[in-house]
Amino acid sequence: MDFRRVVDWWELNTDQAARVQPQKQMRDRLTPTAVGVILSLLISVAVVVVVAERS
């Protein structure tokens, strides 16, 4: 509740152009879906490599 009140006050008392948006960090770019897709691809490649070596 207090956080929302502070944000509302800040937005009312600062010009929108003066507000600075923080840059996206790695955790913002890597969503759980993206991590899942990357892990699935890596596991698939590892399985293909292991199967190809045994053949």
mmCIF entry with sequence, helices, sheets and N, C-alpha, C, O atoms, coordinates in Angstrom:
data_MODEL
# 
_entry.id   MODEL 
# 
_entity.id                         1 
_entity.type                       polymer 
_entity.pdbx_number_of_molecules   1 
# 
_entity_poly.entity_id                      1 
_entity_poly.type                           'polypeptide(L)' 
_entity_poly.nstd_linkage                   no 
_entity_poly.nstd_monomer                   no 
_entity_poly.pdbx_seq_one_letter_code       MDFRRVVDWWELNTDQAARVQPQKQMRDRLTPTAVGVILSLLISVAVVVVVAERS 
_entity_poly.pdbx_seq_one_letter_code_can   MDFRRVVDWWELNTDQAARVQPQKQMRDRLTPTAVGVILSLLISVAVVVVVAERS 
_entity_poly.pdbx_strand_id                 A 
# 
loop_
_entity_poly_seq.entity_id 
_entity_poly_seq.num 
_entity_poly_seq.mon_id 
_entity_poly_seq.hetero 
1 1  MET n 
1 2  ASP n 
1 3  PHE n 
1 4  ARG n 
1 5  ARG n 
1 6  VAL n 
1 7  VAL n 
1 8  ASP n 
1 9  TRP n 
1 10 TRP n 
1 11 GLU n 
1 12 LEU n 
1 13 ASN n 
1 14 THR n 
1 15 ASP n 
1 16 GLN n 
1 17 ALA n 
1 18 ALA n 
1 19 ARG n 
1 20 VAL n 
1 21 GLN n 
1 22 PRO n 
1 23 GLN n 
1 24 LYS n 
1 25 GLN n 
1 26 MET n 
1 27 ARG n 
1 28 ASP n 
1 29 ARG n 
1 30 LEU n 
1 31 THR n 
1 32 PRO n 
1 33 THR n 
1 34 ALA n 
1 35 VAL n 
1 36 GLY n 
1 37 VAL n 
1 38 ILE n 
1 39 LEU n 
1 40 SER n 
1 41 LEU n 
1 42 LEU n 
1 43 ILE n 
1 44 SER n 
1 45 VAL n 
1 46 ALA n 
1 47 VAL n 
1 48 VAL n 
1 49 VAL n 
1 50 VAL n 
1 51 VAL n 
1 52 ALA n 
1 53 GLU n 
1 54 ARG n 
1 55 SER n 
# 
_struct_asym.id          A 
_struct_asym.entity_id   1 
# 
loop_
_struct_conf.conf_type_id 
_struct_conf.id 
_struct_conf.pdbx_PDB_helix_id 
_struct_conf.beg_label_comp_id 
_struct_conf.beg_label_asym_id 
_struct_conf.beg_label_seq_id 
_struct_conf.pdbx_beg_PDB_ins_code 
_struct_conf.end_label_comp_id 
_struct_conf.end_label_asym_id 
_struct_conf.end_label_seq_id 
_struct_conf.pdbx_end_PDB_ins_code 
_struct_conf.beg_auth_comp_id 
_struct_conf.beg_auth_asym_id 
_struct_conf.beg_auth_seq_id 
_struct_conf.end_auth_comp_id 
_struct_conf.end_auth_asym_id 
_struct_conf.end_auth_seq_id 
_struct_conf.pdbx_PDB_helix_class 
_struct_conf.details 
_struct_conf.pdbx_PDB_helix_length 
HELX_P HELX_P1 AA1 ASP A 2  ? ASN A 13 ? ASP A 2  ASN A 13 1 ? 12 
HELX_P HELX_P2 AA2 GLN A 16 ? ALA A 18 ? GLN A 16 ALA A 18 5 ? 3  
HELX_P HELX_P3 AA3 MET A 26 ? ARG A 29 ? MET A 26 ARG A 29 1 ? 4  
HELX_P HELX_P4 AA4 PRO A 32 ? ARG A 54 ? PRO A 32 ARG A 54 1 ? 23 
# 
_struct_conf_type.id          HELX_P 
_struct_conf_type.criteria    ? 
_struct_conf_type.reference   ? 
# 
loop_
_atom_site.group_PDB 
_atom_site.id 
_atom_site.type_symbol 
_atom_site.label_atom_id 
_atom_site.label_alt_id 
_atom_site.label_comp_id 
_atom_site.label_asym_id 
_atom_site.label_entity_id 
_atom_site.label_seq_id 
_atom_site.pdbx_PDB_ins_code 
_atom_site.Cartn_x 
_atom_site.Cartn_y 
_atom_site.Cartn_z 
_atom_site.occupancy 
_atom_site.B_iso_or_equiv 
_atom_site.pdbx_formal_charge 
_atom_site.auth_seq_id 
_atom_site.auth_comp_id 
_atom_site.auth_asym_id 
_atom_site.auth_atom_id 
_atom_site.pdbx_PDB_model_num 
ATOM 1   N N  . MET A 1 1  ? 0.826  -1.191  0.000   1.00 0.00 ? 1  MET A N  1 
ATOM 2   C CA . MET A 1 1  ? 0.000  0.000   0.000   1.00 0.00 ? 1  MET A CA 1 
ATOM 3   C C  . MET A 1 1  ? 0.869  1.253   0.000   1.00 0.00 ? 1  MET A C  1 
ATOM 4   O O  . MET A 1 1  ? 0.623  2.173   -0.780  1.00 0.00 ? 1  MET A O  1 
ATOM 5   N N  . ASP A 1 2  ? 1.873  1.302   0.857   1.00 0.00 ? 2  ASP A N  1 
ATOM 6   C CA . ASP A 1 2  ? 2.733  2.478   0.928   1.00 0.00 ? 2  ASP A CA 1 
ATOM 7   C C  . ASP A 1 2  ? 3.538  2.653   -0.356  1.00 0.00 ? 2  ASP A C  1 
ATOM 8   O O  . ASP A 1 2  ? 3.754  3.778   -0.806  1.00 0.00 ? 2  ASP A O  1 
ATOM 9   N N  . PHE A 1 3  ? 3.982  1.547   -0.944  1.00 0.00 ? 3  PHE A N  1 
ATOM 10  C CA . PHE A 1 3  ? 4.748  1.623   -2.190  1.00 0.00 ? 3  PHE A CA 1 
ATOM 11  C C  . PHE A 1 3  ? 3.908  2.280   -3.277  1.00 0.00 ? 3  PHE A C  1 
ATOM 12  O O  . PHE A 1 3  ? 4.385  3.176   -3.973  1.00 0.00 ? 3  PHE A O  1 
ATOM 13  N N  . ARG A 1 4  ? 2.673  1.846   -3.426  1.00 0.00 ? 4  ARG A N  1 
ATOM 14  C CA . ARG A 1 4  ? 1.775  2.412   -4.446  1.00 0.00 ? 4  ARG A CA 1 
ATOM 15  C C  . ARG A 1 4  ? 1.556  3.896   -4.188  1.00 0.00 ? 4  ARG A C  1 
ATOM 16  O O  . ARG A 1 4  ? 1.512  4.685   -5.132  1.00 0.00 ? 4  ARG A O  1 
ATOM 17  N N  . ARG A 1 5  ? 1.418  4.289   -2.925  1.00 0.00 ? 5  ARG A N  1 
ATOM 18  C CA . ARG A 1 5  ? 1.225  5.693   -2.582  1.00 0.00 ? 5  ARG A CA 1 
ATOM 19  C C  . ARG A 1 5  ? 2.440  6.529   -2.972  1.00 0.00 ? 5  ARG A C  1 
ATOM 20  O O  . ARG A 1 5  ? 2.300  7.632   -3.499  1.00 0.00 ? 5  ARG A O  1 
ATOM 21  N N  . VAL A 1 6  ? 3.629  5.998   -2.711  1.00 0.00 ? 6  VAL A N  1 
ATOM 22  C CA . VAL A 1 6  ? 4.866  6.707   -3.065  1.00 0.00 ? 6  VAL A CA 1 
ATOM 23  C C  . VAL A 1 6  ? 4.993  6.839   -4.580  1.00 0.00 ? 6  VAL A C  1 
ATOM 24  O O  . VAL A 1 6  ? 5.349  7.903   -5.085  1.00 0.00 ? 6  VAL A O  1 
ATOM 25  N N  . VAL A 1 7  ? 4.704  5.768   -5.296  1.00 0.00 ? 7  VAL A N  1 
ATOM 26  C CA . VAL A 1 7  ? 4.791  5.808   -6.767  1.00 0.00 ? 7  VAL A CA 1 
ATOM 27  C C  . VAL A 1 7  ? 3.782  6.806   -7.321  1.00 0.00 ? 7  VAL A C  1 
ATOM 28  O O  . VAL A 1 7  ? 4.116  7.586   -8.213  1.00 0.00 ? 7  VAL A O  1 
ATOM 29  N N  . ASP A 1 8  ? 2.564  6.795   -6.813  1.00 0.00 ? 8  ASP A N  1 
ATOM 30  C CA . ASP A 1 8  ? 1.549  7.748   -7.277  1.00 0.00 ? 8  ASP A CA 1 
ATOM 31  C C  . ASP A 1 8  ? 1.998  9.184   -7.022  1.00 0.00 ? 8  ASP A C  1 
ATOM 32  O O  . ASP A 1 8  ? 1.854  10.044  -7.892  1.00 0.00 ? 8  ASP A O  1 
ATOM 33  N N  . TRP A 1 9  ? 2.541  9.446   -5.833  1.00 0.00 ? 9  TRP A N  1 
ATOM 34  C CA . TRP A 1 9  ? 3.024  10.795  -5.507  1.00 0.00 ? 9  TRP A CA 1 
ATOM 35  C C  . TRP A 1 9  ? 4.144  11.192  -6.455  1.00 0.00 ? 9  TRP A C  1 
ATOM 36  O O  . TRP A 1 9  ? 4.168  12.309  -6.972  1.00 0.00 ? 9  TRP A O  1 
ATOM 37  N N  . TRP A 1 10 ? 5.078  10.260  -6.678  1.00 0.00 ? 10 TRP A N  1 
ATOM 38  C CA . TRP A 1 10 ? 6.222  10.532  -7.550  1.00 0.00 ? 10 TRP A CA 1 
ATOM 39  C C  . TRP A 1 10 ? 5.759  10.848  -8.972  1.00 0.00 ? 10 TRP A C  1 
ATOM 40  O O  . TRP A 1 10 ? 6.254  11.788  -9.594  1.00 0.00 ? 10 TRP A O  1 
ATOM 41  N N  . GLU A 1 11 ? 4.810  10.061  -9.484  1.00 0.00 ? 11 GLU A N  1 
ATOM 42  C CA . GLU A 1 11 ? 4.313  10.294  -10.837 1.00 0.00 ? 11 GLU A CA 1 
ATOM 43  C C  . GLU A 1 11 ? 3.584  11.628  -10.952 1.00 0.00 ? 11 GLU A C  1 
ATOM 44  O O  . GLU A 1 11 ? 3.678  12.301  -11.979 1.00 0.00 ? 11 GLU A O  1 
ATOM 45  N N  . LEU A 1 12 ? 2.870  12.007  -9.921  1.00 0.00 ? 12 LEU A N  1 
ATOM 46  C CA . LEU A 1 12 ? 2.159  13.284  -9.961  1.00 0.00 ? 12 LEU A CA 1 
ATOM 47  C C  . LEU A 1 12 ? 3.100  14.479  -9.858  1.00 0.00 ? 12 LEU A C  1 
ATOM 48  O O  . LEU A 1 12 ? 2.788  15.558  -10.361 1.00 0.00 ? 12 LEU A O  1 
ATOM 49  N N  . ASN A 1 13 ? 4.245  14.294  -9.213  1.00 0.00 ? 13 ASN A N  1 
ATOM 50  C CA . ASN A 1 13 ? 5.138  15.415  -8.954  1.00 0.00 ? 13 ASN A CA 1 
ATOM 51  C C  . ASN A 1 13 ? 6.372  15.466  -9.839  1.00 0.00 ? 13 ASN A C  1 
ATOM 52  O O  . ASN A 1 13 ? 7.243  16.312  -9.637  1.00 0.00 ? 13 ASN A O  1 
ATOM 53  N N  . THR A 1 14 ? 6.456  14.588  -10.799 1.00 0.00 ? 14 THR A N  1 
ATOM 54  C CA . THR A 1 14 ? 7.585  14.646  -11.740 1.00 0.00 ? 14 THR A CA 1 
ATOM 55  C C  . THR A 1 14 ? 7.048  14.615  -13.161 1.00 0.00 ? 14 THR A C  1 
ATOM 56  O O  . THR A 1 14 ? 6.039  13.973  -13.453 1.00 0.00 ? 14 THR A O  1 
ATOM 57  N N  . ASP A 1 15 ? 7.737  15.314  -14.021 1.00 0.00 ? 15 ASP A N  1 
ATOM 58  C CA . ASP A 1 15 ? 7.386  15.309  -15.433 1.00 0.00 ? 15 ASP A CA 1 
ATOM 59  C C  . ASP A 1 15 ? 7.719  13.931  -16.021 1.00 0.00 ? 15 ASP A C  1 
ATOM 60  O O  . ASP A 1 15 ? 8.731  13.329  -15.662 1.00 0.00 ? 15 ASP A O  1 
ATOM 61  N N  . GLN A 1 16 ? 6.877  13.443  -16.910 1.00 0.00 ? 16 GLN A N  1 
ATOM 62  C CA . GLN A 1 16 ? 7.102  12.115  -17.469 1.00 0.00 ? 16 GLN A CA 1 
ATOM 63  C C  . GLN A 1 16 ? 8.436  12.040  -18.208 1.00 0.00 ? 16 GLN A C  1 
ATOM 64  O O  . GLN A 1 16 ? 9.102  11.005  -18.174 1.00 0.00 ? 16 GLN A O  1 
ATOM 65  N N  . ALA A 1 17 ? 8.832  13.119  -18.872 1.00 0.00 ? 17 ALA A N  1 
ATOM 66  C CA . ALA A 1 17 ? 10.098 13.124  -19.600 1.00 0.00 ? 17 ALA A CA 1 
ATOM 67  C C  . ALA A 1 17 ? 11.298 13.080  -18.648 1.00 0.00 ? 17 ALA A C  1 
ATOM 68  O O  . ALA A 1 17 ? 12.386 12.665  -19.048 1.00 0.00 ? 17 ALA A O  1 
ATOM 69  N N  . ALA A 1 18 ? 11.112 13.499  -17.405 1.00 0.00 ? 18 ALA A N  1 
ATOM 70  C CA . ALA A 1 18 ? 12.215 13.520  -16.438 1.00 0.00 ? 18 ALA A CA 1 
ATOM 71  C C  . ALA A 1 18 ? 12.416 12.166  -15.760 1.00 0.00 ? 18 ALA A C  1 
ATOM 72  O O  . ALA A 1 18 ? 13.444 11.939  -15.122 1.00 0.00 ? 18 ALA A O  1 
ATOM 73  N N  . ARG A 1 19 ? 11.449 11.275  -15.893 1.00 0.00 ? 19 ARG A N  1 
ATOM 74  C CA . ARG A 1 19 ? 11.564 9.960   -15.260 1.00 0.00 ? 19 ARG A CA 1 
ATOM 75  C C  . ARG A 1 19 ? 12.477 9.071   -16.077 1.00 0.00 ? 19 ARG A C  1 
ATOM 76  O O  . ARG A 1 19 ? 12.351 8.983   -17.299 1.00 0.00 ? 19 ARG A O  1 
ATOM 77  N N  . VAL A 1 20 ? 13.379 8.427   -15.404 1.00 0.00 ? 20 VAL A N  1 
ATOM 78  C CA . VAL A 1 20 ? 14.349 7.565   -16.070 1.00 0.00 ? 20 VAL A CA 1 
ATOM 79  C C  . VAL A 1 20 ? 13.915 6.112   -15.905 1.00 0.00 ? 20 VAL A C  1 
ATOM 80  O O  . VAL A 1 20 ? 13.659 5.653   -14.792 1.00 0.00 ? 20 VAL A O  1 
ATOM 81  N N  . GLN A 1 21 ? 13.836 5.400   -17.016 1.00 0.00 ? 21 GLN A N  1 
ATOM 82  C CA . GLN A 1 21 ? 13.520 3.981   -16.960 1.00 0.00 ? 21 GLN A CA 1 
ATOM 83  C C  . GLN A 1 21 ? 14.825 3.207   -16.797 1.00 0.00 ? 21 GLN A C  1 
ATOM 84  O O  . GLN A 1 21 ? 15.773 3.448   -17.545 1.00 0.00 ? 21 GLN A O  1 
ATOM 85  N N  . PRO A 1 22 ? 14.896 2.301   -15.857 1.00 0.00 ? 22 PRO A N  1 
ATOM 86  C CA . PRO A 1 22 ? 16.122 1.516   -15.709 1.00 0.00 ? 22 PRO A CA 1 
ATOM 87  C C  . PRO A 1 22 ? 16.316 0.608   -16.919 1.00 0.00 ? 22 PRO A C  1 
ATOM 88  O O  . PRO A 1 22 ? 15.349 0.125   -17.509 1.00 0.00 ? 22 PRO A O  1 
ATOM 89  N N  . GLN A 1 23 ? 17.579 0.383   -17.280 1.00 0.00 ? 23 GLN A N  1 
ATOM 90  C CA . GLN A 1 23 ? 17.863 -0.498  -18.400 1.00 0.00 ? 23 GLN A CA 1 
ATOM 91  C C  . GLN A 1 23 ? 17.504 -1.924  -18.024 1.00 0.00 ? 23 GLN A C  1 
ATOM 92  O O  . GLN A 1 23 ? 17.573 -2.315  -16.859 1.00 0.00 ? 23 GLN A O  1 
ATOM 93  N N  . LYS A 1 24 ? 17.114 -2.699  -19.045 1.00 0.00 ? 24 LYS A N  1 
ATOM 94  C CA . LYS A 1 24 ? 16.773 -4.090  -18.772 1.00 0.00 ? 24 LYS A CA 1 
ATOM 95  C C  . LYS A 1 24 ? 18.037 -4.857  -18.411 1.00 0.00 ? 24 LYS A C  1 
ATOM 96  O O  . LYS A 1 24 ? 19.089 -4.691  -19.028 1.00 0.00 ? 24 LYS A O  1 
ATOM 97  N N  . GLN A 1 25 ? 17.904 -5.696  -17.400 1.00 0.00 ? 25 GLN A N  1 
ATOM 98  C CA . GLN A 1 25 ? 19.008 -6.535  -16.975 1.00 0.00 ? 25 GLN A CA 1 
ATOM 99  C C  . GLN A 1 25 ? 18.810 -7.925  -17.548 1.00 0.00 ? 25 GLN A C  1 
ATOM 100 O O  . GLN A 1 25 ? 17.768 -8.217  -18.135 1.00 0.00 ? 25 GLN A O  1 
ATOM 101 N N  . MET A 1 26 ? 19.802 -8.781  -17.382 1.00 0.00 ? 26 MET A N  1 
ATOM 102 C CA . MET A 1 26 ? 19.736 -10.118 -17.934 1.00 0.00 ? 26 MET A CA 1 
ATOM 103 C C  . MET A 1 26 ? 18.517 -10.876 -17.415 1.00 0.00 ? 26 MET A C  1 
ATOM 104 O O  . MET A 1 26 ? 17.884 -11.613 -18.171 1.00 0.00 ? 26 MET A O  1 
ATOM 105 N N  . ARG A 1 27 ? 18.183 -10.709 -16.150 1.00 0.00 ? 27 ARG A N  1 
ATOM 106 C CA . ARG A 1 27 ? 17.038 -11.437 -15.595 1.00 0.00 ? 27 ARG A CA 1 
ATOM 107 C C  . ARG A 1 27 ? 15.725 -10.987 -16.217 1.00 0.00 ? 27 ARG A C  1 
ATOM 108 O O  . ARG A 1 27 ? 14.753 -11.742 -16.220 1.00 0.00 ? 27 ARG A O  1 
ATOM 109 N N  . ASP A 1 28 ? 15.682 -9.755  -16.748 1.00 0.00 ? 28 ASP A N  1 
ATOM 110 C CA . ASP A 1 28 ? 14.481 -9.279  -17.411 1.00 0.00 ? 28 ASP A CA 1 
ATOM 111 C C  . ASP A 1 28 ? 14.360 -9.857  -18.822 1.00 0.00 ? 28 ASP A C  1 
ATOM 112 O O  . ASP A 1 28 ? 13.253 -10.034 -19.331 1.00 0.00 ? 28 ASP A O  1 
ATOM 113 N N  . ARG A 1 29 ? 15.480 -10.144 -19.438 1.00 0.00 ? 29 ARG A N  1 
ATOM 114 C CA . ARG A 1 29 ? 15.483 -10.662 -20.806 1.00 0.00 ? 29 ARG A CA 1 
ATOM 115 C C  . ARG A 1 29 ? 15.253 -12.160 -20.850 1.00 0.00 ? 29 ARG A C  1 
ATOM 116 O O  . ARG A 1 29 ? 14.630 -12.664 -21.784 1.00 0.00 ? 29 ARG A O  1 
ATOM 117 N N  . LEU A 1 30 ? 15.751 -12.880 -19.846 1.00 0.00 ? 30 LEU A N  1 
ATOM 118 C CA . LEU A 1 30 ? 15.609 -14.328 -19.820 1.00 0.00 ? 30 LEU A CA 1 
ATOM 119 C C  . LEU A 1 30 ? 14.367 -14.718 -19.031 1.00 0.00 ? 30 LEU A C  1 
ATOM 120 O O  . LEU A 1 30 ? 14.399 -14.853 -17.808 1.00 0.00 ? 30 LEU A O  1 
ATOM 121 N N  . THR A 1 31 ? 13.283 -14.893 -19.759 1.00 0.00 ? 31 THR A N  1 
ATOM 122 C CA . THR A 1 31 ? 12.046 -15.318 -19.118 1.00 0.00 ? 31 THR A CA 1 
ATOM 123 C C  . THR A 1 31 ? 12.124 -16.821 -18.857 1.00 0.00 ? 31 THR A C  1 
ATOM 124 O O  . THR A 1 31 ? 12.948 -17.505 -19.465 1.00 0.00 ? 31 THR A O  1 
ATOM 125 N N  . PRO A 1 32 ? 11.302 -17.338 -17.984 1.00 0.00 ? 32 PRO A N  1 
ATOM 126 C CA . PRO A 1 32 ? 11.301 -18.791 -17.751 1.00 0.00 ? 32 PRO A CA 1 
ATOM 127 C C  . PRO A 1 32 ? 11.055 -19.585 -19.033 1.00 0.00 ? 32 PRO A C  1 
ATOM 128 O O  . PRO A 1 32 ? 11.602 -20.675 -19.202 1.00 0.00 ? 32 PRO A O  1 
ATOM 129 N N  . THR A 1 33 ? 10.238 -19.045 -19.931 1.00 0.00 ? 33 THR A N  1 
ATOM 130 C CA . THR A 1 33 ? 9.979  -19.725 -21.204 1.00 0.00 ? 33 THR A CA 1 
ATOM 131 C C  . THR A 1 33 ? 11.248 -19.788 -22.037 1.00 0.00 ? 33 THR A C  1 
ATOM 132 O O  . THR A 1 33 ? 11.564 -20.833 -22.607 1.00 0.00 ? 33 THR A O  1 
ATOM 133 N N  . ALA A 1 34 ? 11.974 -18.688 -22.114 1.00 0.00 ? 34 ALA A N  1 
ATOM 134 C CA . ALA A 1 34 ? 13.209 -18.664 -22.895 1.00 0.00 ? 34 ALA A CA 1 
ATOM 135 C C  . ALA A 1 34 ? 14.237 -19.627 -22.305 1.00 0.00 ? 34 ALA A C  1 
ATOM 136 O O  . ALA A 1 34 ? 14.931 -20.323 -23.046 1.00 0.00 ? 34 ALA A O  1 
ATOM 137 N N  . VAL A 1 35 ? 14.336 -19.670 -20.990 1.00 0.00 ? 35 VAL A N  1 
ATOM 138 C CA . VAL A 1 35 ? 15.271 -20.590 -20.337 1.00 0.00 ? 35 VAL A CA 1 
ATOM 139 C C  . VAL A 1 35 ? 14.879 -22.033 -20.656 1.00 0.00 ? 35 VAL A C  1 
ATOM 140 O O  . VAL A 1 35 ? 15.746 -22.867 -20.920 1.00 0.00 ? 35 VAL A O  1 
ATOM 141 N N  . GLY A 1 36 ? 13.582 -22.329 -20.634 1.00 0.00 ? 36 GLY A N  1 
ATOM 142 C CA . GLY A 1 36 ? 13.112 -23.670 -20.953 1.00 0.00 ? 36 GLY A CA 1 
ATOM 143 C C  . GLY A 1 36 ? 13.431 -24.075 -22.374 1.00 0.00 ? 36 GLY A C  1 
ATOM 144 O O  . GLY A 1 36 ? 13.848 -25.206 -22.623 1.00 0.00 ? 36 GLY A O  1 
ATOM 145 N N  . VAL A 1 37 ? 13.239 -23.158 -23.309 1.00 0.00 ? 37 VAL A N  1 
ATOM 146 C CA . VAL A 1 37 ? 13.539 -23.450 -24.713 1.00 0.00 ? 37 VAL A CA 1 
ATOM 147 C C  . VAL A 1 37 ? 15.031 -23.691 -24.901 1.00 0.00 ? 37 VAL A C  1 
ATOM 148 O O  . VAL A 1 37 ? 15.426 -24.629 -25.593 1.00 0.00 ? 37 VAL A O  1 
ATOM 149 N N  . ILE A 1 38 ? 15.851 -22.859 -24.298 1.00 0.00 ? 38 ILE A N  1 
ATOM 150 C CA . ILE A 1 38 ? 17.307 -23.017 -24.424 1.00 0.00 ? 38 ILE A CA 1 
ATOM 151 C C  . ILE A 1 38 ? 17.753 -24.343 -23.821 1.00 0.00 ? 38 ILE A C  1 
ATOM 152 O O  . ILE A 1 38 ? 18.547 -25.062 -24.428 1.00 0.00 ? 38 ILE A O  1 
ATOM 153 N N  . LEU A 1 39 ? 17.253 -24.672 -22.639 1.00 0.00 ? 39 LEU A N  1 
ATOM 154 C CA . LEU A 1 39 ? 17.620 -25.944 -22.010 1.00 0.00 ? 39 LEU A CA 1 
ATOM 155 C C  . LEU A 1 39 ? 17.150 -27.131 -22.842 1.00 0.00 ? 39 LEU A C  1 
ATOM 156 O O  . LEU A 1 39 ? 17.874 -28.117 -22.979 1.00 0.00 ? 39 LEU A O  1 
ATOM 157 N N  . SER A 1 40 ? 15.952 -27.045 -23.394 1.00 0.00 ? 40 SER A N  1 
ATOM 158 C CA . SER A 1 40 ? 15.448 -28.130 -24.242 1.00 0.00 ? 40 SER A CA 1 
ATOM 159 C C  . SER A 1 40 ? 16.330 -28.336 -25.463 1.00 0.00 ? 40 SER A C  1 
ATOM 160 O O  . SER A 1 40 ? 16.627 -29.471 -25.834 1.00 0.00 ? 40 SER A O  1 
ATOM 161 N N  . LEU A 1 41 ? 16.747 -27.247 -26.085 1.00 0.00 ? 41 LEU A N  1 
ATOM 162 C CA . LEU A 1 41 ? 17.626 -27.357 -27.254 1.00 0.00 ? 41 LEU A CA 1 
ATOM 163 C C  . LEU A 1 41 ? 18.976 -27.966 -26.877 1.00 0.00 ? 41 LEU A C  1 
ATOM 164 O O  . LEU A 1 41 ? 19.498 -28.820 -27.594 1.00 0.00 ? 41 LEU A O  1 
ATOM 165 N N  . LEU A 1 42 ? 19.535 -27.528 -25.760 1.00 0.00 ? 42 LEU A N  1 
ATOM 166 C CA . LEU A 1 42 ? 20.823 -28.064 -25.331 1.00 0.00 ? 42 LEU A CA 1 
ATOM 167 C C  . LEU A 1 42 ? 20.732 -29.552 -25.012 1.00 0.00 ? 42 LEU A C  1 
ATOM 168 O O  . LEU A 1 42 ? 21.622 -30.323 -25.371 1.00 0.00 ? 42 LEU A O  1 
ATOM 169 N N  . ILE A 1 43 ? 19.668 -29.949 -24.344 1.00 0.00 ? 43 ILE A N  1 
ATOM 170 C CA . ILE A 1 43 ? 19.483 -31.361 -24.017 1.00 0.00 ? 43 ILE A CA 1 
ATOM 171 C C  . ILE A 1 43 ? 19.298 -32.176 -25.298 1.00 0.00 ? 43 ILE A C  1 
ATOM 172 O O  . ILE A 1 43 ? 19.853 -33.268 -25.426 1.00 0.00 ? 43 ILE A O  1 
ATOM 173 N N  . SER A 1 44 ? 18.526 -31.651 -26.237 1.00 0.00 ? 44 SER A N  1 
ATOM 174 C CA . SER A 1 44 ? 18.307 -32.354 -27.512 1.00 0.00 ? 44 SER A CA 1 
ATOM 175 C C  . SER A 1 44 ? 19.611 -32.538 -28.267 1.00 0.00 ? 44 SER A C  1 
ATOM 176 O O  . SER A 1 44 ? 19.875 -33.622 -28.786 1.00 0.00 ? 44 SER A O  1 
ATOM 177 N N  . VAL A 1 45 ? 20.419 -31.508 -28.337 1.00 0.00 ? 45 VAL A N  1 
ATOM 178 C CA . VAL A 1 45 ? 21.707 -31.596 -29.031 1.00 0.00 ? 45 VAL A CA 1 
ATOM 179 C C  . VAL A 1 45 ? 22.605 -32.609 -28.328 1.00 0.00 ? 45 VAL A C  1 
ATOM 180 O O  . VAL A 1 45 ? 23.283 -33.396 -28.988 1.00 0.00 ? 45 VAL A O  1 
ATOM 181 N N  . ALA A 1 46 ? 22.617 -32.597 -27.006 1.00 0.00 ? 46 ALA A N  1 
ATOM 182 C CA . ALA A 1 46 ? 23.449 -33.549 -26.258 1.00 0.00 ? 46 ALA A CA 1 
ATOM 183 C C  . ALA A 1 46 ? 23.004 -34.981 -26.529 1.00 0.00 ? 46 ALA A C  1 
ATOM 184 O O  . ALA A 1 46 ? 23.845 -35.864 -26.700 1.00 0.00 ? 46 ALA A O  1 
ATOM 185 N N  . VAL A 1 47 ? 21.707 -35.225 -26.571 1.00 0.00 ? 47 VAL A N  1 
ATOM 186 C CA . VAL A 1 47 ? 21.197 -36.566 -26.848 1.00 0.00 ? 47 VAL A CA 1 
ATOM 187 C C  . VAL A 1 47 ? 21.584 -37.006 -28.247 1.00 0.00 ? 47 VAL A C  1 
ATOM 188 O O  . VAL A 1 47 ? 22.007 -38.146 -28.440 1.00 0.00 ? 47 VAL A O  1 
ATOM 189 N N  . VAL A 1 48 ? 21.449 -36.129 -29.220 1.00 0.00 ? 48 VAL A N  1 
ATOM 190 C CA . VAL A 1 48 ? 21.816 -36.463 -30.600 1.00 0.00 ? 48 VAL A CA 1 
ATOM 191 C C  . VAL A 1 48 ? 23.302 -36.775 -30.692 1.00 0.00 ? 48 VAL A C  1 
ATOM 192 O O  . VAL A 1 48 ? 23.681 -37.723 -31.380 1.00 0.00 ? 48 VAL A O  1 
ATOM 193 N N  . VAL A 1 49 ? 24.139 -36.022 -30.033 1.00 0.00 ? 49 VAL A N  1 
ATOM 194 C CA . VAL A 1 49 ? 25.581 -36.261 -30.060 1.00 0.00 ? 49 VAL A CA 1 
ATOM 195 C C  . VAL A 1 49 ? 25.913 -37.610 -29.425 1.00 0.00 ? 49 VAL A C  1 
ATOM 196 O O  . VAL A 1 49 ? 26.720 -38.366 -29.968 1.00 0.00 ? 49 VAL A O  1 
ATOM 197 N N  . VAL A 1 50 ? 25.311 -37.912 -28.302 1.00 0.00 ? 50 VAL A N  1 
ATOM 198 C CA . VAL A 1 50 ? 25.581 -39.181 -27.616 1.00 0.00 ? 50 VAL A CA 1 
ATOM 199 C C  . VAL A 1 50 ? 25.114 -40.359 -28.484 1.00 0.00 ? 50 VAL A C  1 
ATOM 200 O O  . VAL A 1 50 ? 25.832 -41.351 -28.612 1.00 0.00 ? 50 VAL A O  1 
ATOM 201 N N  . VAL A 1 51 ? 23.949 -40.260 -29.064 1.00 0.00 ? 51 VAL A N  1 
ATOM 202 C CA . VAL A 1 51 ? 23.439 -41.340 -29.925 1.00 0.00 ? 51 VAL A CA 1 
ATOM 203 C C  . VAL A 1 51 ? 24.311 -41.506 -31.164 1.00 0.00 ? 51 VAL A C  1 
ATOM 204 O O  . VAL A 1 51 ? 24.575 -42.632 -31.587 1.00 0.00 ? 51 VAL A O  1 
ATOM 205 N N  . ALA A 1 52 ? 24.759 -40.401 -31.746 1.00 0.00 ? 52 ALA A N  1 
ATOM 206 C CA . ALA A 1 52 ? 25.604 -40.459 -32.940 1.00 0.00 ? 52 ALA A CA 1 
ATOM 207 C C  . ALA A 1 52 ? 26.951 -41.088 -32.628 1.00 0.00 ? 52 ALA A C  1 
ATOM 208 O O  . ALA A 1 52 ? 27.497 -41.814 -33.459 1.00 0.00 ? 52 ALA A O  1 
ATOM 209 N N  . GLU A 1 53 ? 27.498 -40.827 -31.450 1.00 0.00 ? 53 GLU A N  1 
ATOM 210 C CA . GLU A 1 53 ? 28.795 -41.409 -31.078 1.00 0.00 ? 53 GLU A CA 1 
ATOM 211 C C  . GLU A 1 53 ? 28.687 -42.907 -30.843 1.00 0.00 ? 53 GLU A C  1 
ATOM 212 O O  . GLU A 1 53 ? 29.642 -43.635 -31.114 1.00 0.00 ? 53 GLU A O  1 
ATOM 213 N N  . ARG A 1 54 ? 27.565 -43.385 -30.351 1.00 0.00 ? 54 ARG A N  1 
ATOM 214 C CA . ARG A 1 54 ? 27.394 -44.810 -30.064 1.00 0.00 ? 54 ARG A CA 1 
ATOM 215 C C  . ARG A 1 54 ? 27.101 -45.616 -31.321 1.00 0.00 ? 54 ARG A C  1 
ATOM 216 O O  . ARG A 1 54 ? 27.243 -46.839 -31.319 1.00 0.00 ? 54 ARG A O  1 
ATOM 217 N N  . SER A 1 55 ? 26.697 -44.949 -32.388 1.00 0.00 ? 55 SER A N  1 
ATOM 218 C CA . SER A 1 55 ? 26.368 -45.663 -33.633 1.00 0.00 ? 55 SER A CA 1 
ATOM 219 C C  . SER A 1 55 ? 27.595 -45.992 -34.440 1.00 0.00 ? 55 SER A C  1 
ATOM 220 O O  . SER A 1 55 ? 27.488 -46.590 -35.510 1.00 0.00 ? 55 SER A O  1 
# 
